[in-house]
Amino acid sequence: MSENGVIPVDRIENIILVIRGRKVILDRDLAQLYNVTTKRLNEQVRRNHNRFPDDFIFRLTAKEKAKVVANCDHLSTLKFSSSLPYVFLQNMEQLWQPASLIHHEP
């Protein structure tokens, strides 16, 4: 996120993927938008899972991860990660919920 808290729309549009027929954003990309580590983002979402709808987040399968890595150049380093990434549904109202948790948690 920029210093003034504004993220250009084209930056968000460039990281939206369609997986399982739904528009999603990978945890890694969402963490970069918030200027936090992916570990921190996932940690806060796990701690506050009750604040999100059940279908707001899901984990990719190994096959889905391989397709994402093959088709998205900016995600090539995921190829070497042993963990499967989480994805967040691209719903603009809910998309900002993790940000409030990250930036207001002690």
Buried (B, 14 or more C-beta within 10 A) or exposed (E): BEEEEEEEEEEBEEBEBEBEEEEBBBBBBBBBBBEBEBEBBBBBBEEBEEBBEEEBBBEBEEEBBEBBBEEBEEBEEBEEEEEEBBBBBBBEEBBEBBBEBBEEEE
